[in-house]
Amino acid sequence: MAKSAKPARSATSAKPARPHGEAARLSRGFGWLAVLGVILVLAGLVGLVYTGVATLTSMLLFGWLLLIGGVVGLLHAVQARDSSFFWLGVVVAALNIAAGAVILRTPEAAAEALTMFAALLFLTGGVFRLVGSLVVRGPQFGWTLVQGAFGLLLGILVLASWPSSSQYAIGTFFSLALLFDGLGLIATGYGGRRIVGMVSGQLAGEEAARKAEEEPRGTEPSATKPVQPE
């Protein structure tokens, strides 16, 4: 009987190891997420200092993404050549490959065209937000008005100094995106590690309280000896 009781106790003591291992794995995952956020923040800060290099880098990355996406899309279209969307997939893939090749060959001209397109988007978006906020006058009237005015002003500033603004506009936007994404990843990683630590600590406390309640019950039968009749 004593030999059969030892494996049961070892099995119950091995159960809490799995939740603790999963909590440690989650904590490491959130830690790596925070490290990635720090790298993105540093890259964003460097890009804000060297905006010309950031513009050229972002255009080259954009060109390679279009080129690789076009090749993958073309292979996928060839594999699905029996479907009715074969020619549409081929045309889209060919356009992506052509656009990627043009951007990689002339990144400066592509940056100028993309800067013009971004400025026009800011202008039209700002005008629509301004008009919409003045017409609707909803609960977010003030915030929508500020957004429209900011977009309109940004579009005018970029267009006023175009094409020289193409040397820093795309790089600035790209670096700001990296910076804010990195800050979001840092906040997610730090908050995730904190939540995992709180949950694992709570589970450890509940497990300790459960063991403390079970230990006296296990010692009661051994303390009382059966009385044998004379």
MARRODO-509104 format. One record per residue (C-alpha): residue in three letters; z, y, x. Coordinates in Angstrom, 1 decimal. Each point is the difference from the previous one (the first is absolute). Layout:
BEGIN
R  res       Z       Y       X
R  ALA       Z       Y       X
...
# end
This chain:
BEGIN
R  res       Z       Y       X
R  MET     0.0     0.0     0.0
R  ALA     0.8     2.4     2.8
R  LYS    -3.4    -0.6     1.7
R  SER    -1.8     0.7    -3.3
R  ALA     1.8     3.3    -0.5
R  LYS    -1.2     1.5     3.4
R  PRO    -3.8     0.1    -0.8
R  ALA     0.7     1.6    -3.4
R  ARG     1.9     2.8     1.7
R  SER    -2.7     0.5     2.7
R  ALA    -2.7     0.2    -2.7
R  THR     1.9     2.7    -1.9
R  SER     0.6     1.9     3.3
R  ALA    -3.7    -0.1     0.8
R  LYS    -1.2     1.6    -3.2
R  PRO     0.9     3.6     0.9
R  ALA    -2.0    -0.2     3.2
R  ARG    -3.3     0.4    -1.8
R  PRO     0.7     3.3    -1.8
R  HIS     1.3     1.5     3.2
R  GLY    -3.1    -1.1     1.9
R  GLU    -2.2     1.5    -2.7
R  ALA     2.0     3.2     0.1
R  ALA    -0.4     0.2     3.8
R  ARG    -3.8    -0.7    -0.3
R  LEU    -0.3     2.8    -2.6
R  SER     2.0     2.4     2.1
R  ARG    -2.3    -0.7     3.0
R  GLY    -3.0     0.5    -2.2
R  PHE     1.3     3.4    -1.1
R  GLY     0.8     0.8     3.6
R  TRP    -3.6    -0.6     1.1
R  LEU    -1.1     2.1    -2.9
R  ALA     2.1     2.9     1.2
R  VAL    -1.4    -0.5     3.6
R  LEU    -3.5     0.2    -1.4
R  GLY     1.0     3.2    -1.8
R  VAL     1.3     1.5     3.3
R  ILE    -3.4    -0.8     1.6
R  LEU    -1.9     1.6    -2.8
R  VAL     2.2     3.1     0.2
R  LEU    -0.6     0.3     3.7
R  ALA    -3.7    -0.4    -0.4
R  GLY     0.0     2.6    -2.8
R  LEU     1.9     2.5     2.3
R  VAL    -2.4    -0.6     2.9
R  GLY    -3.0     0.4    -2.4
R  LEU     1.4     3.4    -1.2
R  VAL     0.2     1.1     3.6
R  TYR    -3.5    -1.2     1.0
R  THR    -1.9     0.5    -3.2
R  GLY    -3.4    -0.2     1.6
R  VAL     0.7    -3.5     1.4
R  ALA     1.5    -1.0    -3.3
R  THR    -3.2     1.1    -1.8
R  LEU    -2.2    -1.9     2.3
R  THR     2.3    -3.1    -0.2
R  SER     0.1     0.1    -3.8
R  MET    -3.8     0.3    -0.2
R  LEU    -0.5    -2.9     2.3
R  LEU     2.5    -2.1    -1.9
R  PHE    -1.7     0.9    -3.2
R  GLY    -3.4    -0.9     1.4
R  TRP     1.2    -3.4     1.2
R  LEU     1.6    -0.8    -3.3
R  LEU    -3.2     0.8    -1.8
R  LEU    -2.0    -2.1     2.4
R  ILE     2.3    -3.0    -0.1
R  GLY     0.4     0.3    -3.8
R  GLY    -3.8     0.1    -0.4
R  VAL    -0.5    -3.1     2.1
R  VAL     2.7    -1.9    -1.9
R  GLY    -1.5     1.1    -3.3
R  LEU    -3.4    -1.1     1.1
R  LEU     1.3    -3.4     0.9
R  HIS     1.8    -0.3    -3.3
R  ALA    -3.2     1.0    -1.8
R  VAL    -2.0    -2.6     1.8
R  GLN     2.6    -2.7    -0.9
R  ALA    -0.2     1.1    -3.7
R  ARG    -3.8     0.4     0.0
R  ASP    -0.3    -2.1    -3.2
R  SER     2.1     2.6    -2.0
R  SER    -1.5     2.9    -1.9
R  PHE     1.8     2.5     2.3
R  PHE    -1.8    -1.1     3.1
R  TRP    -2.3     3.0     0.4
R  LEU     2.8     2.5    -0.8
R  GLY     2.2    -1.6     2.7
R  VAL    -2.9     0.2     2.5
R  VAL    -0.7     3.6    -0.8
R  VAL     3.6     1.1     0.3
R  ALA     0.5    -2.0     3.2
R  ALA    -3.2     1.6     1.5
R  LEU     1.2     3.5    -0.9
R  ASN     3.4    -0.7     1.6
R  ILE    -1.7    -1.3     3.2
R  ALA    -2.3     3.0     0.2
R  ALA     2.8     2.5    -0.6
R  GLY     2.2    -1.7     2.6
R  ALA    -2.8     0.0     2.5
R  VAL    -0.7     3.7    -0.6
R  ILE     3.6     1.0     0.3
R  LEU     0.5    -2.0     3.2
R  ARG    -3.2     1.6     1.5
R  THR     0.8     3.6    -1.0
R  PRO     3.7     0.4    -0.8
R  GLU    -0.1     3.8     0.3
R  ALA    -2.6     0.4    -2.6
R  ALA     1.7    -2.5    -2.2
R  ALA     3.3     1.9     0.4
R  GLU    -1.8     3.2    -1.1
R  ALA    -1.4    -1.6    -3.1
R  LEU     3.3    -1.6    -0.9
R  THR     1.8     3.3     0.5
R  MET    -2.4     1.7    -2.4
R  PHE     0.5    -2.8    -2.5
R  ALA     3.8     0.3     0.3
R  ALA    -0.1     3.8    -0.4
R  LEU    -2.1    -0.3    -3.2
R  LEU     2.4    -2.6    -1.4
R  PHE     2.9     2.4     0.7
R  LEU    -1.8     2.8    -1.7
R  THR    -1.1    -1.9    -3.1
R  GLY     3.4    -1.7    -0.3
R  GLY     1.8     3.3     0.4
R  VAL    -2.1     1.7    -2.6
R  PHE     0.4    -2.8    -2.5
R  ARG     3.8     0.0     0.5
R  LEU     0.2     3.7    -0.4
R  VAL    -2.1     0.1    -3.2
R  GLY     1.8    -3.1    -1.4
R  SER     3.5     1.4     0.6
R  LEU    -0.9     3.3    -1.6
R  VAL    -1.6    -1.7    -3.0
R  VAL     2.4    -2.8    -0.7
R  ARG     3.3     1.7     1.2
R  GLY     1.9    -3.3     0.0
R  PRO     3.4    -0.8     1.4
R  GLN    -1.4    -0.2     3.6
R  PHE    -1.7     3.4    -0.4
R  GLY     1.5     1.6     3.1
R  TRP    -0.5    -3.0     2.3
R  THR    -3.6    -0.5    -1.1
R  LEU    -0.7     3.7     0.5
R  VAL     1.4    -0.1     3.5
R  GLN    -2.1    -3.1     0.8
R  GLY    -3.2     1.6    -1.3
R  ALA     0.6     3.2     2.0
R  PHE     0.8    -1.9     3.2
R  GLY    -3.1    -2.2    -0.4
R  LEU    -2.2     3.0    -0.7
R  LEU     1.4     1.9     3.0
R  LEU    -0.4    -2.9     2.3
R  GLY    -3.6    -0.6    -1.0
R  ILE    -0.8     3.7     0.5
R  LEU     1.6     0.0     3.5
R  VAL    -1.9    -3.1     1.1
R  LEU    -3.3     1.3    -1.3
R  ALA     0.5     3.5     1.5
R  SER     0.2    -1.4     3.6
R  TRP    -2.5    -2.9    -0.5
R  PRO    -1.5    -1.6     2.1
R  SER     2.6     0.8     2.7
R  SER     2.7    -1.2    -2.4
R  SER    -1.5    -3.5     0.2
R  GLN     1.5    -0.3     3.5
R  TYR     3.6     0.0    -1.3
R  ALA     0.0    -0.4    -3.8
R  ILE    -0.6    -3.8    -0.2
R  GLY     2.3    -0.7     2.9
R  THR     2.7     2.1    -1.6
R  PHE    -0.3    -1.8    -3.3
R  PHE    -0.1    -3.4     1.7
R  SER     3.1     0.9     2.2
R  LEU     1.9     1.2    -3.1
R  ALA    -0.8    -3.2    -1.8
R  LEU     1.3    -2.0     2.9
R  LEU     3.1     2.1     0.2
R  PHE     1.0    -0.3    -3.6
R  ASP    -0.9    -3.7    -0.1
R  GLY     2.2    -0.6     3.0
R  LEU     2.9     2.0    -1.6
R  GLY    -0.4    -2.1    -3.1
R  LEU     0.1    -3.3     2.0
R  ILE     3.1     1.2     1.9
R  ALA     1.8     0.8    -3.3
R  THR    -1.1    -3.4    -1.5
R  GLY     1.1    -1.9     3.1
R  TYR     3.4     1.7     0.3
R  GLY     0.7    -0.2    -3.7
R  GLY    -1.1    -3.7    -0.1
R  ARG     2.3    -0.9     2.9
R  ARG     2.9     1.8    -1.6
R  ILE    -0.5    -1.7    -3.4
R  VAL    -0.3    -3.4     1.7
R  GLY     3.2     0.6     2.0
R  MET     1.8     1.0    -3.2
R  VAL    -1.2    -3.0    -1.9
R  SER     0.8    -2.4     2.8
R  GLY     3.4     1.5     0.4
R  GLN     0.7    -0.3    -3.7
R  LEU    -1.2    -3.7     0.0
R  ALA     2.2    -0.7     3.1
R  GLY     3.0     1.5    -1.8
R  GLU    -0.6    -2.0    -3.1
R  GLU    -0.4    -3.2     2.1
R  ALA     3.2     0.7     1.8
R  ALA     1.9     0.6    -3.3
R  ARG    -1.5    -3.3    -1.4
R  LYS     1.2    -1.9     3.0
R  ALA     3.4     1.5    -0.2
R  GLU     0.3    -1.1    -3.6
R  GLU    -1.2    -3.5     0.7
R  GLU     2.2    -0.7     3.0
R  PRO     3.4    -0.2    -1.8
R  ARG    -1.5    -2.2    -2.7
R  GLY    -1.1    -2.5     2.7
R  THR     3.4    -0.1     1.6
R  GLU     2.0    -0.6    -3.3
R  PRO    -0.9    -3.7    -0.4
R  SER     1.0    -0.8     3.6
R  ALA     3.4     1.8    -0.3
R  THR     1.2    -2.1    -2.9
R  LYS     0.5    -3.7     0.8
R  PRO     0.0    -2.6    -2.8
R  VAL     3.4    -1.4    -0.9
R  GLN     0.0    -3.8     0.3
R  PRO     2.2    -1.9    -2.5
R  GLU     2.9    -1.9     1.6
# end
